[in-house]
């Protein structure tokens, strides 16, 4: 399946609009759930979740920014933004537990995470060069058509990375919510809030994957039309 220019621009505009809506909803939800208290700070949630799973070699650190939280398997650090690290709210607990969900994936050798980690070096290289390769490929398509297809192959790797990221993020959220409920940090009233916060965060990865797929199909349509 390919995507024509007109259809591509319509899809991209829709993706941009939906992405803006999702980001707005995400910020709104986190602002709302950042006012609902729980018994532990994000840092305490992370430490308790790791300890309960027998993980003692991962550090929990505070970093700058908003929604910049992430787990770095190379340095074995759970990096929590200031509001998450020090906040004792549903939002902070959900984010901290989600990042620890990635730690558990890493510990247990979760297959999609292994695949995503294996793709990181390739995708890092592709992200820095793919647009130039594709641009040169279009300009030189009549002289060196293989260059354009090399660019498409590089972009396909970034699309694959986006797709593999989806189950990784959903699984980490599932692990987070289950542990928060089992530990009693969230209850019947606050569990749906944690689920909702993480759901909107996951939507950002979904829309990114859709945009990447649309762009890949568009590039394929250009390549196919040149062949014909």
VEXTI-809493 format. One line per 3 residues: number of its first residue (from 1); for each residue x, y, z of C-alpha. Coordinates in steps of 0.02 Angstrom, whole numbers, always signed. Layout:
NUM = X:Y:Z | ...
//
This chain:
1 = +0:+0:+0 | +63:+174:-44 | +5:+350:-4
4 = -16:+492:-131 | +36:+672:-98 | -141:+735:-65
7 = -183:+594:+54 | -15:+610:+141 | -38:+796:+180
10 = -214:+763:+244 | -150:+625:+358 | -5:+731:+421
13 = -120:+877:+460 | -237:+760:+553 | -89:+685:+647
16 = -30:+860:+697 | -203:+910:+757 | -230:+748:+853
19 = -54:+760:+926 | -93:+936:+989 | -256:+875:+1066
22 = -168:+728:+1150 | -30:+839:+1220 | -160:+960:+1287
25 = -259:+819:+1366 | -100:+743:+1438 | -50:+906:+1521
28 = -227:+932:+1583 | -239:+757:+1657 | -69:+769:+1742
31 = -112:+940:+1813 | -275:+868:+1881 | -199:+710:+1954
34 = -52:+808:+2025 | -176:+877:+2151 | -234:+707:+2214
37 = -122:+651:+2359 | -54:+476:+2392 | +51:+409:+2536
40 = +222:+412:+2450 | +324:+529:+2341 | +374:+474:+2167
43 = +550:+435:+2229 | +480:+330:+2371 | +363:+239:+2253
46 = +508:+199:+2137 | +618:+139:+2279 | +480:+32:+2353
49 = +435:-46:+2185 | +615:-89:+2146 | +647:-158:+2321
52 = +490:-265:+2317 | +556:-344:+2157 | +729:-375:+2229
55 = +814:-240:+2125 | +948:-147:+2222 | +1073:-92:+2090
58 = +966:+43:+2007 | +980:+223:+2067 | +835:+346:+2073
61 = +884:+525:+2030 | +797:+692:+2005 | +817:+781:+1838
64 = +759:+946:+1764 | +609:+969:+1652 | +427:+918:+1645
67 = +377:+743:+1588 | +561:+708:+1554 | +555:+549:+1659
70 = +644:+397:+1589 | +742:+241:+1633 | +921:+229:+1569
73 = +976:+46:+1564 | +1156:+94:+1524 | +1180:+194:+1684
76 = +1047:+96:+1780 | +958:+252:+1836 | +774:+294:+1850
79 = +772:+478:+1806 | +622:+570:+1877 | +576:+751:+1845
82 = +573:+865:+1998 | +384:+864:+2018 | +377:+674:+2003
85 = +527:+642:+2116 | +462:+750:+2259 | +275:+744:+2225
88 = +162:+632:+2329 | +19:+629:+2204 | -69:+504:+2091
91 = +19:+577:+1939 | +191:+566:+2019 | +161:+389:+2080
94 = +98:+332:+1910 | +248:+403:+1817 | +375:+337:+1942
97 = +299:+164:+1938 | +291:+167:+1748 | +478:+202:+1736
100 = +510:+61:+1860 | +404:-47:+1746 | +542:-25:+1618
103 = +668:-81:+1747 | +568:-240:+1775 | +560:-267:+1586
106 = +748:-251:+1578 | +773:-369:+1724 | +657:-502:+1653
109 = +720:-487:+1474 | +554:-427:+1402 | +568:-466:+1216
112 = +499:-303:+1141 | +615:-203:+1254 | +764:-308:+1197
115 = +714:-275:+1018 | +695:-88:+1048 | +863:-81:+1136
118 = +944:-171:+989 | +870:-42:+870 | +931:+110:+968
121 = +1105:+126:+885 | +1031:+103:+711 | +888:+225:+743
124 = +1005:+354:+821 | +1110:+351:+663 | +957:+352:+550
127 = +876:+499:+640 | +1030:+606:+611 | +1051:+564:+427
130 = +891:+495:+349 | +816:+661:+294 | +976:+708:+202
133 = +987:+537:+121 | +806:+546:+62 | +828:+726:+0
136 = +983:+679:-99 | +895:+522:-157 | +752:+625:-229
139 = +872:+748:-313 | +977:+607:-386 | +838:+482:-415
142 = +868:+474:-603 | +1056:+455:-580 | +1070:+350:-423
145 = +896:+280:-380 | +966:+159:-252 | +1008:+305:-137
148 = +824:+347:-115 | +783:+167:-71 | +925:+166:+55
151 = +842:+318:+134 | +675:+228:+137 | +755:+77:+221
154 = +832:+192:+352 | +665:+276:+384 | +581:+106:+395
157 = +694:+67:+542 | +632:+221:+634 | +453:+168:+597
160 = +488:-5:+664 | +561:+75:+820 | +399:+174:+844
163 = +295:+17:+826 | +402:-86:+945 | +391:+55:+1072
166 = +203:+36:+1087 | +198:-134:+1176 | +347:-82:+1282
169 = +256:+71:+1348 | +88:-16:+1371 | +169:-160:+1464
172 = +266:-42:+1578 | +104:+48:+1621 | +17:-117:+1656
175 = +156:-170:+1774 | +149:+2:+1857 | -38:+0:+1890
178 = -37:-179:+1952 | +102:-143:+2076 | +23:+20:+2135
181 = -138:-72:+2171 | -55:-222:+2254 | +50:-107:+2364
184 = -102:-6:+2417 | -32:+159:+2352 | -186:+178:+2242
187 = -359:+118:+2288 | -530:+96:+2208 | -547:+284:+2186
190 = -371:+330:+2131 | -326:+180:+2023 | -432:+243:+1875
193 = -339:+408:+1887 | -170:+322:+1872 | -234:+220:+1726
196 = -302:+376:+1640 | -140:+473:+1662 | -35:+333:+1588
199 = -162:+304:+1449 | -143:+481:+1384 | +46:+466:+1393
202 = +34:+307:+1288 | -72:+397:+1158 | +78:+508:+1117
205 = +172:+353:+1059 | +22:+292:+958 | +5:+454:+861
208 = +193:+461:+832 | +187:+285:+758 | +40:+332:+645
211 = +134:+484:+580 | +289:+380:+548 | +189:+248:+453
214 = +105:+382:+347 | +273:+459:+304 | +347:+290:+259
217 = +199:+251:+144 | +221:+420:+62 | +405:+388:+28
220 = +360:+217:-42 | +233:+297:-159 | +367:+415:-225
223 = +486:+270:-253 | +352:+165:-339 | +300:+307:-455
226 = +481:+334:-506 | +499:+150:-547 | +346:+158:-658
//
